[in-house]
Amino acid sequence: MTTNTNTVTRTRLDFAKTAPKVFRALIGFDAAAREGLDPALVELIQIRASHLNHCAYCLHMHTNDARKAGESEDRLHMVAVWREARHFFTEKEQAALALTEAVTLVADGGVPDDVYAEAAAHFDEQELAHVLALILTINTWNRVALSTAKAAGTDERR
């Protein structure tokens, strides 16, 4: 039961325990999506999608993962406003961030041809397929975390 949109008054299900086959399949999809991609790019994509989806749980997890992988605080602070701080990101990263936004917000008008073309100019077909798959997985993870009311700072992977 919920008293408002921000306060959960009862515990929601533990997705990993309640649907273990589905959870393991999602982990496998996520792992396959990452193959061959630069780990820094992976985190930038996951951070941006988590911003857009307002998923504090995943945002906390992926900003911490990015820091552990050596990402700078400056770049982490600029991900949400990357268009105004393009000099912090390579053209390839910018193309991936734009694609992340378009796919995450796909209901707002699809993925514009120019956004797709820019991504395709920076990634070969296999890389682009993996970037798309990664965007799909983080959007799924965001929805799992939001639907089950995961609290930021409670990363169970540890």
Secondary structure, DSSP 8 states (H G I E B T S, - for coil): -EEETTEE-S----HHHHSHHHHHHHHHHHHHHHTTS-HHHHHHHHHHHHHHTT-HHHHHHHHHHHHHTT--HHHHHHGGGGGG-GGGS-HHHHHHHHHHHHHHTGGGT---HHHHHHHHHHS-HHHHHHHHHHHHHHHHHHHHHHHTT--TT--TT-
